[in-house]
Structures are given as C-alpha cells and as structure tokens.
Amino acid sequence: MADCQLCGSHHSEDACPQTRTGQVIDNYVVGLLLGVGGIAAVYTAKHLKLGREIAIKVIHKRWAKDAELSQRFIREARETAALGHPAFVTVFDAGTTVDGCAYIEMDKLHGRDLYAVRTTDGPLAPDRVASIAIQVLDALSVLHARGTIHRDLKSSNIYLVPSDLGGERVILLDLGFAKTNDALALTQKDQMLGTPFYISPEQYLDPTLVDARADLFSLGIVMWEALVGDFPYEWENKRDLLAKVMHGKLERHPAARRPDVPAWLDGIIAHVLAHKREDRFESAVAMKAALEARGTSGPDKPGLLKRMFKL
C-alpha cells in the first residue's frame, strides 16, 4: 500500500482521518473524494440549501502553513476565474477553511482526463490527438496572451468532456504552478516546478527564464504519450530522467514507434520537442496553425516538412 497523499501516512486516502468528506465548507457539505495529488485533493460538494453540486479543491493540511503554496493556490483561482474561456473550469469562489487550508470552489466536470483515457483505452488515433492538441493550444493562446505560462501541462491536466455538439471538449486544469508576469518572485532559480516527464529543458536548467514555448514542449510530450502509450525517455531513476531532460536525450519522432502516425503530425511533434526553445514554434498560435494546415503539405511531401521544421 502506498503512502496516503492526504497526510503521508501508510494507509489509503479513503481511510485517512484527514479526509474532508462530511465536513461543511462555505455552506457546502463535502462529499466523495474525486482525486488527490501531492498538494491538494478534489471532492464533490453539495450546497446545503440550494442543492447545487460542485467540486471543491482543498490544499492538504500539511501544506497549510506554506505561504508560497497558498499564494499559488489562490492565484490559480484568480487566474482561472479571470479567463472566462470554455476551455477552463468555471471557478465560483475561493477561501480558507477553519483549519487554515486554502480551497477553491469550481464546476464539477463529467468526463476523464487524457492520462486515464490512454491508460484505459490504449493509444489514441492520430486525428484525435491532433484535435485535442488544437483545443489545448487554443486555451494556451488565451493564457499566454495574459502573460501567464501554465508550466505543469501534462495528460492528467487535460480533461475531456462530452461536447454539446458531439465529440469531446478539452478543459485545461491546474493553473496552480502558472507563472504570471506579476508573480515572478514566487519562482527561485533553483526551484523546478512541473512534472519531470513533461518539463522542458529550460524548466530544469533555469525556471526563471521559462516562456510560453515551455508549454509547447510539454504538449509535445503529451501528444507523444497519447500516440505511443509511453514516454519518449528511457530512464533508470528520477536522477537519470532529469539528466536526460536537461540534455534533451529523448525520442522526437513518434512514427518510429508507431508507423501509422502521419508524417505531418510526426514532423510537428519533433519540431516542438526541440531541445532549444528558439527551434520550436514561436507561439501556441503558430503551432495551432501548423496543425490546422496539416492537409497543405500532406504526408507525401516529407522534404517540405523537413525544410519547414528544420528536421
């Protein structure tokens, strides 16, 4: 049994005495645990009088006195609420529990995250991966236009919900690590934020220099993962993984592992996984345009792709 992420003890989250289930937070009675991470847990919640059902995200008690984490948590609520874009979850309110833990009240989503989809259903069809990526890039372009970088883009932060028009709609989650122009002091030079499988080399080398192209690199990893069902690194331990991230030692062409990946999609992913950020797409808008124009070059013109992306 793994250690409980709610408190760090050796038991399951369901048996943890620190679970919020049954508590009342801001007129909402907390229900079942939906998910738990290293910093916070997400529960269902129902308004005592109105009966409205939402989700509530609460920072773990062991982090309650960490002022920096609490600032990031509140910033997530502020940034998400300010975006007002359908690709981001609706935030209703934020506050602090009676025991000092920051929380966010937000819309309850019905769907699955991309990590759950690919681990349960297997690798995704190339066209579906491209469609998901286009929606993610649309959300990132809005975020980047505000001077904000996500910095923790990964498959578990990309939520897929049914669309009213059929198909699926992307919701981008977890802006708690997002870097905004007015909050650079929260990131020190030696403080790496993000998930090792997905971070760009510059996030490891000097997080203070990270720009929007780091999110594009992370999306490239997500696309590789969704297509291949694995990560483009071979590693023995976390230290080995971080060394390979730092030096850019990863596979860049998913078609080498999955031959039915079209050349145009393989080329775009290889381009965005460039070790030097100046060799990637310059923006989310540019990468989205390349994906939407996929029929222009076609898989039968690899020479043109190589010239475009300097492969």
C-alpha positions in Angstrom: 0.0 0.0 0.0 1.4 3.4 -1.0 1.6 6.3 1.4 -1.6 8.4 1.7 -1.2 11.6 -0.2 -3.6 13.4 2.1 -1.4 13.0 5.2 1.7 11.0 4.2 0.8 8.0 6.5 0.8 4.4 5.3 -2.9 3.8 4.5 -5.4 4.6 1.7 -6.9 8.0 1.2 -10.4 6.6 1.9 -9.3 5.6 5.4 -7.4 8.8 6.2 -8.6 10.7 9.2 -7.8 13.9 7.4 -10.4 13.3 4.6 -12.8 16.2 4.2 -15.9 14.0 3.4 -18.8 15.1 5.7 -17.3 18.5 6.6 -19.1 21.7 5.7 -17.1 24.4 3.8 -18.8 27.6 2.9 -22.3 26.2 3.0 -21.3 23.1 1.0 -21.2 19.7 2.5 -18.2 17.8 1.2 -18.8 14.5 -0.5 -16.7 11.8 -2.0 -13.0 12.2 -2.9 -12.7 12.6 -6.7 -8.9 12.8 -6.9 -5.8 13.5 -4.9 -2.4 14.9 -5.7 0.7 15.9 -3.9 -0.6 19.3 -3.0 -4.4 19.2 -2.9 -7.5 16.9 -3.1 -10.7 17.4 -5.0 -14.1 16.4 -3.6 -17.7 16.6 -4.7 -19.7 19.1 -2.7 -23.4 20.0 -2.4 -24.9 23.3 -1.3 -26.8 22.9 2.0 -29.8 25.0 0.9 -29.7 25.2 -2.9 -28.7 21.7 -3.6 -26.2 22.8 -6.3 -23.4 20.3 -6.8 -19.8 21.5 -7.4 -16.3 20.3 -6.9 -14.1 21.7 -4.2 -10.3 21.6 -4.2 -8.6 21.8 -0.8 -4.9 22.1 -0.1 -3.6 19.3 2.2 -3.3 20.2 5.9 0.5 19.6 5.9 0.9 22.5 3.4 -1.5 24.9 5.2 1.4 26.9 6.6 3.3 27.1 3.4 2.7 30.7 2.4 4.1 30.2 -1.1 1.9 27.2 -2.0 -1.2 29.0 -0.6 -0.4 32.0 -2.8 -0.2 29.7 -5.8 -3.4 28.1 -4.9 -5.3 31.4 -4.6 -3.6 32.6 -7.8 -5.0 29.5 -9.6 -8.5 30.6 -8.6 -7.9 34.2 -9.6 -6.3 33.3 -13.0 -8.9 30.7 -13.9 -11.8 33.0 -13.0 -10.4 35.8 -15.0 -10.0 33.8 -18.2 -13.7 33.3 -18.8 -12.9 30.8 -21.6 -14.8 27.5 -22.1 -11.5 25.6 -22.1 -11.0 26.4 -18.4 -13.1 25.1 -15.5 -15.6 27.7 -14.0 -14.5 28.9 -10.6 -17.2 30.1 -8.2 -15.2 31.2 -5.1 -12.1 30.6 -3.0 -11.3 30.9 0.6 -9.7 29.3 3.7 -11.1 26.5 5.8 -11.4 26.9 9.6 -8.2 24.9 10.0 -6.3 27.2 7.6 -6.3 25.3 4.3 -7.0 27.2 1.1 -9.8 25.9 -1.1 -11.3 26.6 -4.5 -15.0 26.1 -5.4 -15.4 25.1 -9.1 -17.6 23.4 -11.6 -17.9 19.7 -11.3 -16.7 18.0 -14.5 -18.1 14.9 -16.1 -15.5 13.1 -18.2 -12.0 11.7 -17.9 -8.5 13.1 -18.1 -6.3 12.2 -21.0 -4.0 10.1 -18.9 -6.9 8.0 -17.8 -8.1 7.7 -21.3 -4.8 6.5 -22.8 -4.0 4.1 -19.9 -7.5 2.6 -20.0 -8.3 2.6 -23.7 -4.8 2.5 -25.2 -3.0 4.9 -27.6 -5.3 7.3 -29.4 -5.9 7.7 -33.1 -3.7 10.4 -34.7 -6.6 12.6 -35.8 -8.0 12.6 -32.3 -4.6 13.6 -30.8 -4.4 16.4 -33.3 -7.9 17.6 -32.4 -7.2 17.5 -28.7 -3.9 19.4 -29.2 -5.6 22.1 -31.3 -8.1 22.7 -28.4 -5.3 22.8 -25.9 -3.4 25.3 -28.0 -6.5 27.5 -28.2 -6.6 27.5 -24.4 -2.9 28.2 -24.1 -3.1 31.1 -26.6 -5.6 32.7 -24.2 -3.5 32.0 -21.2 -0.3 33.2 -22.9 -1.9 36.4 -24.1 -2.4 37.3 -20.4 1.3 36.8 -19.8 0.7 33.5 -18.0 2.5 30.3 -18.6 0.9 27.0 -17.4 4.2 25.2 -16.6 2.6 22.0 -15.5 0.9 20.8 -18.7 0.5 17.0 -18.7 -2.0 14.5 -19.7 -3.7 14.3 -16.3 -4.3 18.1 -16.5 -6.2 17.8 -19.9 -9.8 16.8 -19.1 -12.0 15.5 -21.9 -15.8 16.1 -21.5 -18.6 15.4 -23.9 -19.4 18.4 -26.2 -22.9 19.7 -26.7 -22.2 19.5 -30.5 -21.0 15.9 -30.3 -17.4 14.7 -29.9 -15.4 15.9 -26.9 -14.3 19.2 -25.5 -11.0 20.0 -23.7 -10.8 21.5 -20.3 -7.4 22.6 -19.1 -6.8 22.1 -15.4 -4.4 23.2 -12.6 -3.1 26.7 -13.0 -1.5 26.5 -9.5 2.0 26.4 -11.0 1.3 29.0 -13.6 3.8 31.8 -13.9 2.4 35.3 -14.3 4.3 38.5 -15.0 3.3 39.8 -11.6 4.4 36.8 -9.7 7.9 36.0 -10.8 9.2 36.3 -7.3 7.5 33.0 -6.4 9.9 31.1 -8.5 13.5 30.9 -7.4 16.4 30.0 -9.8 16.9 26.6 -8.2 13.2 25.7 -7.8 12.0 23.4 -10.5 8.2 23.3 -11.0 6.3 20.9 -13.1 6.3 17.1 -13.6 9.6 15.5 -14.7 8.2 13.5 -17.6 6.8 16.7 -19.2 9.0 19.6 -18.3 11.1 21.4 -20.9 14.9 21.5 -20.5 14.8 25.2 -19.6 12.4 24.4 -16.7 15.2 22.2 -15.2 18.1 24.5 -16.1 16.7 27.9 -15.0 12.9 28.2 -14.2 13.1 32.0 -14.1 13.8 32.1 -17.9 10.8 29.9 -18.9 8.5 31.4 -21.5 5.4 30.1 -23.4 7.5 27.7 -25.5 7.9 25.5 -22.4 4.2 24.8 -22.6 4.5 23.8 -26.2 7.3 21.4 -25.4 5.1 19.8 -22.7 2.3 19.5 -25.1 4.6 17.7 -27.5 5.3 15.2 -24.7 1.6 14.8 -24.1 1.0 14.2 -27.8 3.8 11.6 -28.0 2.4 9.8 -24.9 -1.1 9.8 -26.3 0.0 8.3 -29.6 2.6 5.8 -28.4 1.2 5.0 -24.9 4.5 5.7 -23.3 7.0 8.5 -22.8 9.9 9.4 -25.1 12.5 8.8 -22.5 14.3 5.7 -21.2 15.4 6.1 -17.6 16.5 4.1 -14.6 15.6 6.5 -11.9 14.5 10.1 -11.4 18.1 11.4 -11.4 18.7 9.7 -14.8 15.4 11.1 -16.1 16.2 14.7 -15.1 19.7 14.4 -16.7 18.1 13.3 -20.0 15.6 16.1 -19.8 18.4 18.6 -19.2 20.4 17.3 -22.2 17.5 16.7 -24.5 18.1 13.0 -24.8 14.6 11.8 -25.9 12.9 10.3 -28.9 11.4 13.0 -31.0 9.6 11.0 -33.8 6.6 9.0 -32.6 6.3 7.5 -36.1 9.5 5.5 -35.3 7.4 3.7 -32.6 4.1 3.8 -34.4 4.3 3.7 -38.2 0.7 4.8 -38.8 1.4 8.3 -37.4 1.2 10.6 -40.4 4.4 12.4 -41.5 2.9 15.8 -40.9 2.0 15.0 -37.3 5.3 13.3 -36.7 7.1 16.4 -38.0 5.1 18.9 -35.9 5.8 16.8 -32.7 9.5 16.5 -33.5 9.7 20.3 -34.1 8.0 21.2 -30.8 10.3 18.8 -28.9 13.4 20.7 -30.0 16.0 21.0 -27.2 16.5 24.7 -27.8 13.3 26.7 -27.3 14.2 29.1 -30.2 14.0 26.0 -32.5 10.4 25.3 -31.5 7.2 27.1 -32.7 7.3 30.7 -31.6 3.8 30.5 -30.1 0.7 28.5 -29.4 -1.0 30.3 -32.3 1.8 29.2 -34.7 1.6 25.6 -33.6 -2.2 25.6 -33.8 -1.9 27.0 -37.3 0.5 24.2 -38.3 -1.9 21.5 -37.0 -4.9 23.1 -38.7 -3.0 23.3 -42.0 -2.0 19.7 -41.9 -3.5 19.0 -45.3 -1.4 21.6 -47.0 1.8 19.7 -47.0 0.4 16.2 -46.7 2.3 13.1 -45.6 3.6 12.5 -49.1 5.9 15.6 -49.0 8.5 14.9 -46.3 11.0 17.2 -48.0 8.8 20.2 -47.5 8.2 19.2 -43.8 11.9 18.9 -43.2 12.5 22.3 -44.7 9.7 23.9 -42.7 10.7 22.4 -39.4 14.5 22.0 -39.9 14.4 18.3 -39.1 
